[in-house]
């Protein structure tokens, strides 16, 4: 349920035609009465929709909505001075002030105020969902325990919880607290001003405590009897000028609160507003005299009278103090002290307020168990409810616990209550530290690893509890070993194993690269970077080497002759060595349109410097408004990309950056290796409100977009110099990892080039290419005159991670197509590395997709002996596809303009996030996901001849095949290389041609003539030049 409290002007004769807040309230009340609350709330929304960003609501906004919705009603009769729709205006203001919930706007969730930071419109929905989930657990428990039943009022149940108070006071609840030092002891009192003046702060506080007489619920506290129920764990010292109305009100509210609590005792400290004189301290002297001379109840009743405003007015008018005596009062004894000219106690109190409490004359404060709450502002409310809140907090956090310990000492009541106050002040003033959790282990003789500390030295006691066959244990073990080298510690590692396992939980060897300290070589220079060594490894398994890096790092292998995807140690002569390099640090961010609250899908950002504004760039996803940009350490400027992004939007504000939030130029500094995540809010320009960023008319300028990928090249020319029409270039995307698949990839490229007459540009996923391939590809591009680019994208941290390299690569084939390519690429073909092309791919590039974002070839049905392996013919897939084809992901064509326009990438990622949590879903990720989403993201089925695969297609259809795919055969499990030689006659010729080219490459490399016939800049395109730009 959603409730609204309008805190507006509560003056008697306010005109809603002049005051926008009152107009809003009366408009809401009118619609609620004439229609219902739902329509009233809608009316509010319509009014706020008329208010421009940064403006406040005006009366004319309210009037225009009412006139449009209710043209038959005189608006002045709804909003004017004599409005009949003024309900709850004064009550709302009164409620707001009485509850003390703080500066507006305020959101109460089941009575609990949200923090100011939580009211950010971008965060409110998320925070509300978290609160609902937390509250659901609370109610489930209440129902389970029988505390809440079907016939109970839930609101009443909430209101009866022990943490519910009628008023909240930020002064009381603040984390920053100041306490008096009550630890000193002396025998001095406030009625000896001369002695009091020479005491230090601690001594003065002790003298105040020594002199204090207290009021309690049953009268003054007594030293005559001992009863542990009379220990008061809460002590209030009321500080104020009791000869002024504000000081008397504070004292009166404290006494009123005390009537409902036997846990409280009240003492008083005078802080006169004016210079101290006999005439101006009449009530203060009367209170002091009563405390010194009267019995418990007489003093309390008399002081209650003194705190009332009518008493002060009567005394000021000349009434005699005797008129206010109460029953049982020894008035003559009282009068003697009251009329005494000795003012030492007031002088001492005034000095204490000034020197120790740091209060100005007449300022008020409350001291609760030594904690100073104040100074209170002149107009600040501190009433009965505040005392109630303060008492509750003391009792729950410390008071009751300390009282229970002191009761066991069996000392008299006043001494015991003083002890509670002093111990509470002492302990509460200490800095808060985390308490140690003590684990009680049943047995550790055989089930724990123990490393003893060095004897005779201080040591840390460290206990680790771990399941030894988990990925977490792999990381924890080296961390503990490094710690043992850094600090002296007593280490016990307890094994917390699962009793039953369905499969082997760990399938990898792991090394955590963490050095205990900086190391140097023999010549005192820094030693080479940290090294992970895998020693004594089994020889027979096939290994893949992977890096587990921080989220914001982009790392690549830069030097190794080995196939790191297929390490077979039995066939290695010596050791396998690989060198990696931290290539980029990522700048990540989230972007939202402040008007809609939604991510501006397709918005483009650029990152650069003042000298070179565009070095890298990207687009914003609809998923969380996420974007990422590659960068290196330094200061960068983030801008909207020139074109439609800059034309339609402006940057409204930014958070997490290194320039002021309202600065036009967004500066981001990358100065450490940790993640840098920023938040950017944008707004459509006033004349562009109805423009769509991804409308069909979008015609992005080809030049300059995604300069980050410009280190591809064509033969002897730089990519950016190639001015061919983009329609004349066939873009082919492929992924490969490991030397075997890179061999297949080179052959696939050659088969494309041999059969395609149109210029070709290959796009490769750089993340998983070997150094060998990256070194060879410029040479091959020069010899065969094709373009290429290496694209990269870091798997976002919020998207469910895959752990196996093969599944990660499958993910890249389908999940990031909208952000992986520059917007100048309207269409691309994906061709698997193990495919052979036998036709001109221009035909496929120009094939009409009939409005679908992509086209795939269906699996063949013609090889009948494989029917038992066609899983899509039965079960889930048969019912899900409902007669549609199941498509193979080895070859597909993507219309990126359509793909982005219908948010296909965002939809695919959303579905993936849900399905991938189940390890049994998406077994063939790149294939299952688009087929699963066929109803939301339609697939155009390509003619069958576009992909022939021996496993599924009969021999008769081979002669019509335009491409041949070397897909796996689950029946024969024939190795790929053998299948390639047997199935594709031309494969060996292609293979030999590539091998000869590689031989020439090696010869030229060794002779130093490798790039002599190429542009001088070319060899550095993948190397130093790129890094100089960044």
Order of alpha helices (4+ residues) and beta strands (2+ residues): alpha-alpha-alpha-alpha-alpha-beta-beta-alpha-alpha-alpha-beta-alpha-alpha-beta-beta-beta-alpha-beta-alpha-alpha-alpha-alpha-alpha-beta-beta-alpha-alpha-alpha-beta-beta-alpha-beta-beta-beta-beta-beta-beta-beta-beta-beta-alpha-beta-beta-beta-beta-beta-beta-alpha-beta-alpha-beta-alpha-alpha-beta-beta-alpha-beta-alpha-beta-alpha-alpha-alpha-beta-beta-beta-alpha-alpha-alpha
